[in-house]
Amino acid sequence: MIEAEDRVLVIGLARREHLAAWAGAASLLVGIGADDDVFEARRDCAPLDNAMFAPGARDDIPWRDHYFTLILDAEGGEPTPAMQRVLAPGGRIFTV
């Protein structure tokens, strides 16, 4: 599912057990979620140099347009306009 050149956005950080593995498989992993979850994800993934986490929500993604090649949506539901905005042409969205 994740390819080495992927720039991955993870939406929802309540479950963090796969973050390190996903970061290891991708060129970049960015996660957004609630403030407390962001804090925990930063602590859990501190040794990783290609992972970063920020407060955000599926309908308000603080990132530039067409950047991510893969979105992993841990919250489920239909893709939002914000998700479509940050997804690169040919990018993929999966519910995890």
N, C-alpha and C positions, 0 to 999 in steps of 0.2 A: 504494500500500500504506500509506504513512504519511500521515496527515491533519494539518493544522495544529494541531488541538486535542489530538492524541494525547500521552499521557504514556507514553513508550516505555521498556521495560526490555530491555537487551541482556544475554543470558547468554552468557558466554565472550568474552574480549577478546583472544585470541591473534591474530586477524586484525582489524586496526583501520582498514583503508583506507576503510571506508564510514562511520565514526562521525561525521565532520564533516558529511557530506551528510545523514545521518539526523537529526542534531541540528538542522540547518537547516530540515528539513521538519516538525519536531515542536515542541510547546510546551516539552517537557522530555525529555531523554535521560539515563537512568541506566544505567550498565554495571556488572556485577559479574563478577569473575573472580579469578584467582590474583594474589598480591601484585605480582609482577614485571610482569604485564600491566596491572594497575591503575596502577602507576607510569608506564608507557609511555603509556597512554591519557590520563592526566592531562597529561603533557607534550605530547602531540600535539594535544590539544584545549584547551590553556590559554586561548586567546583567546575561547573560546565561553562565554557566560554562562548557557546553559541545559543544560549537560552536566556530569554529576558521575559519579565512579567510586568504587567501594568493593569491598573484598574480599568475596567471597561465592561460593556455589555453587548450582546448580540445585535442590538439596534443602535449602538453608538460606539463604533470601533475607532480608537484613536490612532489611525495609521493612514498612510497615503494610498491613493487609488491604485488598483491593479498590481499590487505588490506580491501577494501570497499565491503560491502555486497549489497549495493544499490547505483546506480548512477542515479541522476536526472539531465537530460540534458535540460537546458533551452534554449540552442542555436539550438537544433535540428540537423538533419543530421544523417549520418551513424556513428556508433561507430568507433572511431579511434583506432589504435594499442595501443596508450597510455592508452585509456580507458580500453581496454581489459587487459592490463598489470596490472592495479591497481585493477581490479575486482576479488574478491575472487571466488574460485570454487563454482558454484551454485548461484552466485550473479545475480542481475537483473539490467537492464538498462531501464529507462523510459524517454520518452520525456515529458516535462511539459510545 
